[in-house]
Amino acid sequence: HIDLRIESNLAAGMSPAERATLAHSIVSHLEAAEVLAPSVLPETKRQQITRAWAALNFDDGERPELQFRASPALGAGVLALPDGSLVLLDRSVALARNDQQLVALIAHEFGHARRDHALKLILRERPGAAVSIWLHHDSTELTAAAAQVFLQWHYPHAMEREADIQAAALLRASTIDPARLS
């Protein structure tokens, strides 16, 4: 594995355009592989969730994009993409007890996105891609590897803790009890 400082530096050095291209490529790859499909949630439910997400008090005013997809292969969860956008999987909505619990789940994944956890793990798992970005500013290998990495990893405990801390701060600032994270 490459050193975490290198991963952090490479992640920090990626431009917003490179991150957006990578995020779009990951979603496209997962859709082509039939891992992600269009959401089957009713439009009214998606709007309700989007309004609850929009009501959060982001300290920098920058609210990441929230996308909706179905995924029988992945089940429940939220994907934190390298550009900071989030993909909420339909099954999560069915399992959540209420919208506040769902927003807490999304806030936790926002914590991963804000800390570049997904990108750092991709770079850690695919050091050849990291070298390609560093030497050639070419993310082709990274794009090819990223979707596969998304399907296989679990965040290390330290990253989960960082995401929880970030989510708790966001929830507290929005007058939502951080206990919803459990």
Residue frames as a rotation matrix with the C-alpha (Angstrom) as fourth column:
HIS 1
0.574 0.819 0.000 0.00
0.819 -0.574 0.000 0.00
0.000 0.000 -1.000 0.00
ILE 2
-0.171 -0.607 0.776 1.15
0.465 -0.744 -0.479 3.52
0.868 0.279 0.410 -0.62
ASP 3
-0.797 -0.245 -0.552 1.72
0.604 -0.308 -0.735 5.81
0.010 -0.919 0.394 2.31
LEU 4
0.165 0.963 -0.213 -1.40
0.963 -0.204 -0.174 7.60
-0.211 -0.176 -0.961 3.59
ARG 5
-0.001 -0.212 -0.977 0.33
0.137 -0.968 0.210 10.97
-0.991 -0.134 0.030 3.27
ILE 6
-0.943 -0.330 -0.040 0.84
-0.014 -0.081 0.997 10.30
-0.332 0.940 0.072 -0.44
GLU 7
-0.445 0.862 0.244 -2.81
0.879 0.367 0.305 9.32
0.173 0.350 -0.921 -0.80
SER 8
0.295 0.564 -0.771 -3.85
0.729 -0.655 -0.200 12.49
-0.618 -0.503 -0.605 1.00
ASN 9
-0.372 -0.527 -0.764 -1.59
-0.099 -0.796 0.598 14.65
-0.923 0.298 0.244 -1.17
LEU 10
-0.968 0.051 0.247 -2.81
0.252 0.259 0.932 13.04
-0.017 0.964 -0.264 -4.38
ALA 11
-0.107 0.993 -0.048 -6.43
0.994 0.108 0.010 13.39
0.015 -0.046 -0.999 -3.30
ALA 12
0.253 0.172 -0.952 -5.89
0.445 -0.894 -0.043 17.05
-0.859 -0.413 -0.303 -2.37
GLY 13
-0.614 -0.640 -0.461 -4.17
-0.124 -0.499 0.858 17.66
-0.780 0.584 0.227 -5.70
MET 14
-0.604 0.456 0.654 -7.06
0.793 0.430 0.432 16.47
-0.084 0.779 -0.622 -7.83
SER 15
-0.964 0.265 0.026 -8.99
-0.253 -0.943 0.218 19.32
0.083 0.204 0.976 -9.41
PRO 16
-0.309 0.933 0.187 -12.76
-0.431 0.038 -0.901 19.63
-0.848 -0.359 0.391 -9.02
ALA 17
0.271 0.393 -0.879 -13.08
-0.962 0.068 -0.266 18.78
-0.045 0.917 0.397 -12.73
GLU 18
-0.571 -0.545 -0.614 -11.00
-0.549 0.810 -0.208 15.60
0.610 0.219 -0.761 -12.31
ARG 19
-0.908 0.278 0.313 -13.08
-0.160 0.461 -0.873 14.60
-0.387 -0.843 -0.374 -9.29
ALA 20
0.015 0.973 -0.232 -16.35
-0.688 -0.158 -0.708 15.23
-0.726 0.170 0.667 -11.16
THR 21
0.064 -0.074 -0.995 -15.14
-0.920 0.381 -0.088 13.20
0.386 0.922 -0.044 -14.14
LEU 22
-0.866 -0.443 -0.231 -14.10
-0.308 0.837 -0.452 10.35
0.394 -0.321 -0.861 -11.87
ALA 23
-0.658 0.686 0.311 -17.42
-0.279 0.161 -0.947 10.40
-0.700 -0.709 0.086 -9.97
HIS 24
0.243 0.760 -0.603 -19.42
-0.884 -0.082 -0.459 10.40
-0.399 0.645 0.652 -13.21
SER 25
-0.216 -0.424 -0.879 -17.29
-0.780 0.617 -0.106 7.55
0.588 0.663 -0.464 -14.58
ILE 26
-0.970 -0.124 0.210 -17.80
-0.235 0.701 -0.673 5.47
-0.063 -0.702 -0.709 -11.44
VAL 27
-0.226 0.965 0.136 -21.58
-0.427 0.027 -0.904 5.86
-0.876 -0.262 0.406 -11.57
SER 28
0.290 0.308 -0.906 -21.62
-0.956 0.051 -0.289 5.14
-0.043 0.950 0.309 -15.32
HIS 29
-0.602 -0.598 -0.529 -19.50
-0.598 0.777 -0.197 2.03
0.529 0.198 -0.825 -14.82
LEU 30
-0.898 0.295 0.327 -21.73
-0.122 0.547 -0.828 0.76
-0.423 -0.783 -0.455 -12.00
GLU 31
0.103 0.958 -0.266 -24.82
-0.651 -0.137 -0.747 1.42
-0.752 0.250 0.610 -14.13
ALA 32
0.085 -0.146 -0.986 -23.31
-0.944 0.304 -0.127 -0.39
0.318 0.942 -0.112 -17.14
ALA 33
-0.839 -0.444 -0.313 -22.48
-0.303 0.861 -0.408 -3.34
0.451 -0.247 -0.858 -14.87
GLU 34
0.047 0.987 -0.157 -26.11
-0.099 0.161 0.982 -3.27
0.994 -0.031 0.105 -13.66
VAL 35
-0.590 -0.268 -0.762 -24.98
0.739 0.201 -0.643 -2.65
0.325 -0.942 0.079 -10.08
LEU 36
-0.698 0.410 -0.588 -26.82
0.057 -0.786 -0.616 0.68
-0.714 -0.463 0.525 -10.03
ALA 37
-0.492 0.648 0.581 -30.20
0.826 0.137 0.547 1.28
0.275 0.749 -0.602 -11.61
PRO 38
-0.532 0.374 0.760 -32.60
-0.195 -0.927 0.320 4.21
0.824 0.022 0.566 -11.66
SER 39
-0.950 0.228 0.211 -34.35
-0.211 0.026 -0.977 4.77
-0.228 -0.973 0.023 -8.37
VAL 40
-0.537 0.838 -0.098 -37.82
0.455 0.386 0.802 3.33
0.710 0.386 -0.589 -8.03
LEU 41
-0.625 0.312 -0.716 -38.72
0.635 -0.330 -0.698 5.64
-0.454 -0.891 0.008 -5.15
PRO 42
0.427 0.818 0.385 -41.76
0.904 -0.397 -0.159 7.81
0.023 0.416 -0.909 -5.83
GLU 43
-0.194 -0.495 0.847 -40.83
0.530 -0.779 -0.334 11.34
0.825 0.385 0.413 -6.87
THR 44
0.601 0.482 0.637 -42.65
-0.251 -0.643 0.723 12.73
0.758 -0.595 -0.266 -3.83
LYS 45
0.919 -0.319 -0.233 -40.46
0.364 0.453 0.814 10.64
-0.154 -0.832 0.533 -1.50
ARG 46
0.020 -0.954 0.300 -37.26
0.977 -0.045 -0.208 11.74
0.212 0.297 0.931 -3.28
GLN 47
-0.003 0.047 0.999 -38.38
0.154 -0.987 0.047 15.36
0.988 0.154 -0.004 -2.96
GLN 48
0.913 0.375 0.162 -39.16
-0.121 -0.129 0.984 14.88
0.390 -0.918 -0.072 0.74
ILE 49
0.607 -0.763 -0.224 -35.68
0.752 0.459 0.473 13.43
-0.258 -0.456 0.852 1.36
THR 50
-0.161 -0.667 0.727 -34.04
0.820 -0.501 -0.278 16.16
0.550 0.551 0.628 -0.72
ARG 51
0.398 0.376 0.837 -35.85
-0.112 -0.885 0.452 18.84
0.910 -0.274 -0.310 1.32
ALA 52
0.991 -0.062 -0.115 -34.74
0.127 0.230 0.965 17.21
-0.034 -0.971 0.236 4.61
TRP 53
0.223 -0.968 0.117 -31.14
0.968 0.233 0.087 17.10
-0.112 0.094 0.989 3.31
ALA 54
-0.113 -0.227 0.967 -31.36
0.556 -0.821 -0.128 20.72
0.823 0.524 0.219 2.11
ALA 55
0.786 0.506 0.355 -32.51
-0.008 -0.565 0.825 21.82
0.618 -0.651 -0.440 5.57
LEU 56
0.536 -0.653 -0.535 -29.16
0.840 0.352 0.412 20.91
-0.081 -0.670 0.738 7.13
ASN 57
0.965 -0.210 -0.157 -26.92
-0.182 -0.968 0.175 23.77
-0.189 -0.140 -0.972 8.20
PHE 58
0.536 -0.824 0.186 -23.67
0.818 0.451 -0.358 23.36
0.211 0.343 0.915 6.27
ASP 59
0.409 -0.409 -0.816 -20.98
0.509 -0.640 0.576 25.57
-0.757 -0.651 -0.054 7.77
ASP 60
-0.663 -0.721 -0.202 -19.44
0.211 -0.439 0.874 26.40
-0.718 0.537 0.443 4.40
GLY 61
0.003 0.792 -0.610 -22.76
-0.597 -0.488 -0.637 26.66
-0.803 0.366 0.471 2.56
GLU 62
-0.436 -0.253 -0.864 -21.65
-0.883 0.305 0.357 24.00
0.173 0.918 -0.356 0.08
ARG 63
0.193 0.629 0.753 -24.24
-0.625 0.670 -0.400 21.24
-0.756 -0.394 0.523 -0.05
PRO 64
-0.839 -0.541 0.058 -23.19
-0.315 0.569 0.760 18.13
-0.444 0.619 -0.647 -1.99
GLU 65
-0.275 0.714 -0.644 -25.44
-0.882 0.080 0.464 16.77
0.383 0.696 0.608 -4.70
LEU 66
-0.473 0.245 0.847 -27.71
-0.432 0.773 -0.465 13.93
-0.768 -0.586 -0.260 -3.58
GLN 67
-0.479 0.274 -0.834 -28.55
-0.784 0.293 0.547 11.31
0.394 0.916 0.074 -6.20
PHE 68
0.120 0.594 0.796 -30.98
-0.733 0.594 -0.332 8.41
-0.670 -0.544 0.506 -5.90
ARG 69
-0.333 -0.208 -0.920 -30.37
-0.804 0.573 0.162 4.92
0.493 0.793 -0.358 -7.29
ALA 70
0.794 0.483 0.370 -31.56
-0.591 0.756 0.282 1.37
-0.143 -0.442 0.886 -6.76
SER 71
-0.183 -0.874 -0.451 -29.09
-0.845 0.374 -0.382 -1.47
0.502 0.311 -0.807 -6.25
PRO 72
0.878 0.473 -0.071 -30.13
-0.393 0.798 0.457 -5.03
0.273 -0.374 0.886 -5.51
ALA 73
0.394 -0.813 -0.428 -26.41
0.382 0.569 -0.728 -5.92
0.836 0.123 0.535 -5.56
LEU 74
-0.629 -0.700 0.338 -25.39
0.049 -0.470 -0.882 -3.38
0.776 -0.538 0.330 -2.91
GLY 75
-0.108 0.681 -0.724 -28.63
0.936 0.315 0.156 -3.28
0.334 -0.661 -0.671 -0.91
ALA 76
0.884 0.446 -0.142 -28.76
0.462 -0.785 0.412 -0.38
0.072 -0.430 -0.900 1.51
GLY 77
-0.014 -0.902 -0.432 -26.28
0.861 -0.231 0.454 2.42
-0.509 -0.366 0.779 1.92
VAL 78
0.939 0.112 -0.324 -24.98
-0.040 -0.902 -0.429 5.67
-0.340 0.416 -0.843 0.56
LEU 79
0.326 -0.863 0.386 -22.02
0.945 0.284 -0.165 5.98
0.033 0.418 0.908 -1.78
ALA 80
0.653 -0.256 -0.712 -19.68
0.035 -0.930 0.367 8.92
-0.756 -0.264 -0.599 -1.16
LEU 81
0.753 -0.311 0.580 -18.18
0.651 0.222 -0.725 9.77
0.097 0.924 0.370 -4.55
PRO 82
-0.158 -0.971 -0.179 -14.80
0.980 -0.176 0.095 11.47
-0.124 -0.160 0.979 -5.08
ASP 83
-0.550 -0.023 0.835 -16.42
0.368 -0.904 0.217 14.78
0.750 0.426 0.506 -6.08
GLY 84
-0.976 0.168 0.139 -18.34
-0.198 -0.410 -0.890 14.93
-0.093 -0.897 0.433 -2.80
SER 85
-0.197 0.957 -0.213 -21.67
-0.874 -0.073 0.480 13.93
0.443 0.281 0.851 -4.30
LEU 86
-0.721 0.060 0.691 -23.67
-0.466 0.695 -0.547 11.21
-0.513 -0.716 -0.473 -2.59
VAL 87
-0.480 0.577 -0.661 -25.74
-0.527 0.413 0.743 8.36
0.702 0.705 0.106 -3.99
LEU 88
-0.443 0.457 0.771 -28.56
-0.774 0.238 -0.587 7.22
-0.452 -0.857 0.248 -1.73
LEU 89
-0.919 0.108 -0.379 -29.66
-0.126 0.831 0.541 3.65
0.374 0.545 -0.751 -2.41
ASP 90
-0.153 0.985 0.085 -33.41
-0.560 -0.157 0.814 2.97
0.814 0.078 0.575 -2.35
ARG 91
0.133 0.215 -0.968 -33.14
0.463 0.850 0.252 0.13
0.876 -0.481 0.014 0.16
SER 92
-0.835 -0.489 -0.252 -31.83
0.464 -0.379 -0.801 2.60
0.296 -0.786 0.543 2.77
VAL 93
-0.647 0.670 0.364 -35.11
-0.635 -0.738 0.228 4.50
0.421 -0.084 0.903 2.57
ALA 94
0.260 0.776 -0.574 -37.08
-0.268 0.629 0.729 1.32
0.927 -0.036 0.372 3.23
LEU 95
0.001 -0.347 -0.938 -34.92
0.715 0.656 -0.242 0.45
0.699 -0.670 0.249 6.26
ALA 96
-0.870 -0.357 0.339 -34.84
0.070 -0.772 -0.632 3.90
0.487 -0.526 0.697 7.87
ARG 97
-0.475 0.698 -0.536 -37.27
0.859 0.236 -0.454 4.41
-0.191 -0.676 -0.712 10.75
ASN 98
0.660 0.647 -0.381 -37.82
0.534 -0.761 -0.369 8.06
-0.529 0.040 -0.848 9.77
ASP 99
0.806 -0.308 0.505 -36.38
0.329 -0.478 -0.815 10.87
0.492 0.823 -0.284 7.66
GLN 100
0.705 -0.584 0.403 -34.10
-0.708 -0.612 0.353 12.10
0.040 -0.534 -0.845 10.47
GLN 101
0.430 -0.566 0.704 -32.43
-0.070 0.756 0.651 8.70
-0.900 -0.329 0.285 10.69
LEU 102
0.634 -0.148 0.759 -32.03
0.758 0.317 -0.570 8.72
-0.157 0.937 0.313 6.92
VAL 103
0.844 -0.335 0.420 -30.53
-0.146 -0.895 -0.422 12.22
0.517 0.295 -0.804 7.00
ALA 104
0.597 -0.653 0.466 -28.13
-0.624 -0.012 0.782 11.06
-0.505 -0.757 -0.415 9.72
LEU 105
0.450 -0.407 0.795 -27.01
0.498 0.853 0.155 8.19
-0.741 0.326 0.587 7.46
ILE 106
0.715 -0.166 0.679 -26.48
0.601 -0.351 -0.718 10.60
0.357 0.922 -0.151 4.57
ALA 107
0.840 -0.405 0.361 -24.61
-0.500 -0.837 0.224 12.98
0.211 -0.369 -0.905 6.90
HIS 108
0.527 -0.668 0.526 -22.29
-0.122 0.553 0.824 10.14
-0.841 -0.498 0.210 7.92
GLU 109
0.380 -0.374 0.846 -21.44
0.867 0.463 -0.184 9.47
-0.323 0.804 0.500 4.27
PHE 110
0.875 -0.089 0.476 -21.01
0.111 -0.919 -0.378 13.21
0.471 0.384 -0.794 3.78
GLY 111
0.735 -0.634 0.243 -18.33
-0.477 -0.227 0.849 12.92
-0.483 -0.740 -0.469 6.48
HIS 112
0.256 -0.627 0.735 -16.54
0.545 0.722 0.426 10.32
-0.798 0.292 0.527 4.36
ALA 113
0.558 0.003 0.830 -16.86
0.797 -0.279 -0.535 12.55
0.230 0.960 -0.158 1.29
ARG 114
0.955 -0.154 0.255 -15.63
-0.201 -0.965 0.170 15.64
0.220 -0.213 -0.952 3.13
ARG 115
0.477 -0.807 0.347 -12.54
-0.492 0.082 0.867 13.75
-0.728 -0.584 -0.358 4.35
ASP 116
0.179 -0.372 -0.911 -11.82
-0.970 0.091 -0.227 12.22
0.168 0.924 -0.345 0.91
HIS 117
-0.063 -0.222 0.973 -12.05
-0.606 0.783 0.140 8.71
-0.793 -0.581 -0.184 2.38
ALA 118
0.787 0.407 0.464 -13.33
0.083 0.675 -0.733 7.07
-0.611 0.615 0.497 -0.82
LEU 119
0.851 -0.495 -0.175 -10.63
-0.355 -0.296 -0.887 8.63
0.387 0.817 -0.428 -2.97
LYS 120
0.024 -0.876 0.482 -7.90
-0.999 -0.007 0.038 7.76
-0.030 -0.482 -0.876 -0.44
LEU 121
0.160 0.079 0.984 -9.04
-0.326 0.945 -0.023 4.14
-0.932 -0.317 0.177 -0.34
ILE 122
0.976 0.172 0.134 -9.12
0.076 0.306 -0.949 3.94
-0.204 0.937 0.285 -4.13
LEU 123
0.552 -0.833 -0.048 -5.59
-0.668 -0.406 -0.624 5.34
0.500 0.376 -0.780 -4.28
ARG 124
-0.049 -0.549 0.835 -4.45
-0.901 0.386 0.201 2.96
-0.432 -0.742 -0.513 -1.52
GLU 125
0.378 0.309 0.873 -5.92
-0.076 0.950 -0.303 -0.08
-0.923 0.048 0.383 -3.26
ARG 126
0.766 -0.076 0.638 -4.70
0.636 0.238 -0.735 0.90
-0.096 0.968 0.230 -6.73
PRO 127
0.289 -0.720 -0.631 -1.23
0.214 -0.594 0.775 2.43
-0.933 -0.359 -0.018 -6.36
GLY 128
-0.531 -0.457 0.714 -0.65
0.773 0.085 0.629 2.14
-0.348 0.886 0.308 -10.13
ALA 129
0.337 0.742 0.580 -3.56
0.850 -0.505 0.151 4.50
0.405 0.442 -0.800 -10.65
ALA 130
0.805 -0.095 -0.585 -2.05
0.339 -0.736 0.586 6.88
-0.486 -0.670 -0.561 -8.13
VAL 131
-0.253 -0.967 -0.030 1.26
0.412 -0.136 0.901 6.89
-0.875 0.215 0.433 -10.02
SER 132
-0.343 0.210 0.916 -0.59
0.934 -0.026 0.356 7.47
0.099 0.977 -0.187 -13.31
ILE 133
0.768 0.636 0.071 -2.33
0.615 -0.764 0.197 10.53
0.180 -0.107 -0.978 -11.85
TRP 134
0.596 -0.591 -0.544 0.87
0.221 -0.530 0.819 11.84
-0.772 -0.608 -0.185 -10.32
LEU 135
-0.421 -0.886 0.197 3.06
0.406 0.010 0.914 11.41
-0.811 0.464 0.355 -13.42
HIS 136
-0.853 0.061 0.518 0.62
0.517 -0.039 0.855 11.94
0.072 0.997 0.002 -16.27
HIS 137
-0.712 0.682 -0.166 -2.45
-0.489 -0.652 -0.580 13.62
-0.504 -0.331 0.798 -14.76
ASP 138
-0.486 0.505 -0.714 -4.35
-0.573 0.433 0.696 10.68
0.660 0.747 0.079 -16.26
SER 139
-0.454 0.389 0.802 -7.18
-0.790 0.240 -0.564 9.19
-0.412 -0.889 0.198 -14.21
THR 140
0.069 0.508 -0.859 -8.13
-0.843 0.490 0.222 6.48
0.534 0.709 0.462 -16.75
GLU 141
-0.503 -0.316 -0.804 -6.65
0.059 0.916 -0.397 3.64
0.862 -0.247 -0.443 -14.70
LEU 142
-0.980 0.170 0.104 -8.14
-0.137 -0.196 -0.971 5.10
-0.145 -0.966 0.215 -11.55
THR 143
-0.224 0.953 -0.205 -11.57
-0.967 -0.244 -0.074 5.27
-0.121 0.181 0.976 -13.17
ALA 144
-0.002 0.185 -0.983 -11.33
-0.529 0.834 0.158 1.67
0.848 0.520 0.096 -14.31
ALA 145
-0.655 -0.369 -0.660 -10.35
0.286 0.687 -0.668 0.45
0.699 -0.626 -0.344 -10.85
ALA 146
-0.873 0.208 0.441 -12.55
-0.465 -0.627 -0.625 2.71
0.147 -0.751 0.644 -8.73
ALA 147
0.092 0.991 -0.096 -15.91
-0.894 0.125 0.429 1.08
0.438 0.046 0.898 -9.39
GLN 148
0.232 -0.074 -0.970 -14.52
0.102 0.993 -0.052 -2.34
0.967 -0.087 0.238 -8.48
VAL 149
-0.813 -0.563 -0.147 -13.00
0.241 -0.096 -0.966 -0.94
0.530 -0.821 0.213 -5.30
PHE 150
-0.533 0.692 0.487 -16.37
-0.795 -0.606 -0.008 0.64
0.290 -0.391 0.874 -4.40
LEU 151
0.394 0.762 -0.514 -17.93
-0.561 0.642 0.522 -2.83
0.728 0.083 0.681 -4.42
GLN 152
0.297 -0.376 -0.878 -15.38
0.352 0.898 -0.265 -4.43
0.887 -0.231 0.399 -2.11
TRP 153
-0.648 -0.757 0.081 -14.15
0.184 -0.259 -0.948 -2.17
0.739 -0.600 0.307 0.65
HIS 154
0.648 0.633 -0.423 -15.18
0.666 -0.203 0.717 -1.28
0.368 -0.747 -0.553 4.12
TYR 155
0.435 -0.489 0.756 -13.82
-0.331 -0.868 -0.371 1.87
0.837 -0.088 -0.539 5.68
PRO 156
-0.445 -0.646 -0.620 -11.21
0.483 0.410 -0.774 1.37
0.754 -0.644 0.130 8.40
HIS 157
0.201 0.551 -0.810 -12.37
0.974 -0.020 0.228 2.13
0.109 -0.834 -0.540 11.95
ALA 158
-0.512 -0.464 -0.723 -10.45
0.586 -0.804 0.102 5.43
-0.628 -0.371 0.684 12.08
MET 159
-0.964 0.200 0.173 -12.22
0.031 -0.564 0.825 6.67
0.262 0.801 0.538 8.93
GLU 160
-0.112 0.967 -0.227 -15.60
0.659 0.243 0.712 5.59
0.744 -0.069 -0.665 10.32
ARG 161
0.029 0.053 -0.998 -14.87
0.946 -0.323 0.010 7.57
-0.321 -0.945 -0.060 13.47
GLU 162
-0.870 -0.383 -0.310 -13.88
0.257 -0.890 0.377 10.67
-0.421 0.249 0.872 11.47
ALA 163
-0.709 0.672 0.212 -17.11
0.156 -0.144 0.977 10.41
0.687 0.726 -0.002 9.45
ASP 164
0.100 0.750 -0.653 -19.14
0.905 0.204 0.373 10.07
0.413 -0.629 -0.659 12.66
ILE 165
-0.329 -0.306 -0.893 -17.50
0.726 -0.687 -0.032 13.19
-0.604 -0.659 0.448 14.12
GLN 166
-0.999 -0.038 -0.006 -18.16
0.023 -0.711 0.703 15.17
-0.031 0.703 0.711 10.92
ALA 167
-0.414 0.910 -0.034 -21.78
0.373 0.203 0.905 13.94
0.831 0.362 -0.423 10.78
ALA 168
0.025 0.418 -0.908 -22.42
0.999 0.015 0.035 14.67
0.028 -0.908 -0.417 14.46
ALA 169
-0.687 -0.335 -0.645 -21.19
0.394 -0.917 0.056 18.26
-0.610 -0.215 0.762 14.03
LEU 170
-0.923 0.379 0.074 -23.42
-0.088 -0.392 0.916 18.75
0.376 0.838 0.395 10.97
LEU 171
-0.172 0.907 -0.384 -26.44
0.632 0.401 0.663 17.26
0.756 -0.129 -0.642 12.74
ARG 172
-0.166 0.062 -0.984 -25.88
0.927 -0.330 -0.178 19.35
-0.335 -0.942 -0.003 15.90
ALA 173
-0.908 -0.222 -0.355 -25.57
0.102 -0.940 0.326 22.51
-0.406 0.260 0.876 13.79
SER 174
-0.719 0.687 -0.110 -28.92
-0.255 -0.113 0.960 21.55
0.647 0.718 0.256 12.26
THR 175
-0.420 0.493 0.762 -30.59
-0.901 -0.125 -0.416 20.81
-0.110 -0.861 0.496 15.64
ILE 176
0.575 0.467 -0.672 -30.84
-0.498 0.851 0.166 17.09
0.650 0.239 0.722 14.94
ASP 177
0.634 -0.302 0.712 -29.83
-0.627 0.337 0.702 14.72
-0.452 -0.892 0.024 17.73
PRO 178
-0.148 -0.787 -0.599 -26.56
-0.957 0.266 -0.114 12.97
0.249 0.557 -0.792 16.71
ALA 179
-0.449 0.055 0.892 -27.91
-0.463 0.839 -0.285 9.85
-0.764 -0.541 -0.351 18.44
ARG 180
0.668 0.716 -0.204 -29.74
-0.504 0.233 -0.832 9.30
-0.548 0.658 0.517 15.12
LEU 181
0.019 -0.766 -0.642 -26.39
-0.974 0.130 -0.184 8.07
0.224 0.630 -0.744 13.82
SER 182
-0.712 -0.324 0.623 -26.87
-0.536 0.824 -0.184 4.78
-0.454 -0.465 -0.760 15.69
